[in-house]
Amino acid sequence: MTSTTRALRPTVVKDSRGYRVFRVANATVLVLVCLVMLYPFANVIAQSFSSEAYISRGEVSFWPRGFNTDTYGRVMADRLFWLNYRNTVVYTVVATSIAIVLTTTYAYVLSKRGLRGRTFFIGAAMLTMFFNGGLIPNYILINQLGFKNTLWAIVLPNAISVFNLLVMKSFFENQPEELEEAAAIDGLDTYGRLWRIVLPLSKAVVATMLLFYAVTFWNSWFAAFLYMDDKELYPVTVYLRNLLASASTAASVGGGSTDNITQVASNIKAVTMTLTVLPILAVYPFVQRYFVSGVMLGAVKG
């Protein structure tokens, strides 16, 4: 073998012993963290398929005990459950659509350093993170605007999240200004540059904000509980709350024991939570890759 051949052979650098130990320890810690995070969800699913007796004795962990689907049948046979489920889908879709449009346009405006009054608008947005009108004034305002028992009582008060707004603003600020300048020279106006240049390059942060808003509105219950009186207008989260409250009340009035109350409530809660979380679990894998890159790019200023 000539010296030239030996020189061309790639040099293999072996990991040091300390680095290999670090990788093993790091992988072990990450696996433990994943198990800790997954256990509550796995436990809820196991409880939803378990009998109430095993739940009350605390014998349900990762796997169902006394397998049964009776509670699933009772919950899914309830017309009000599916009506509230449909309400949740409608509220989430409408609220998320409005929120993403308002957040995107507001963030795009705030990302322009030459905007007159930019500091004022940023300060006005951040002020709402620390101060609000209070529960009673908000209730009076919603009532006087005629939003009570309507979709708008849920959608409009939470249309913009300041945290999401600031993340998107930071993301837009990191985009090359030369792209928009070239588009402006070609004749595109502000809306054209936003729609045809900025948004196609911002799929990561937009998908991230969509996920943030969708999860927030899907899990929201207090606004509907506060501003709606008709049970047929409730989202499924309020249905879950009322179901647990009525189960506990019925057991108490009927002379049921505390253990019996816990059994019924835990099983019904597990079933309803499992059915409620399924759409989010179905959507998340499709936006996960955008979610990771969107958070990193939007949160780091560079």
Order of alpha helices (4+ residues) and beta strands (2+ residues): alpha-alpha-alpha-alpha-alpha-alpha-alpha-alpha-alpha-alpha-alpha-alpha-alpha-alpha-alpha
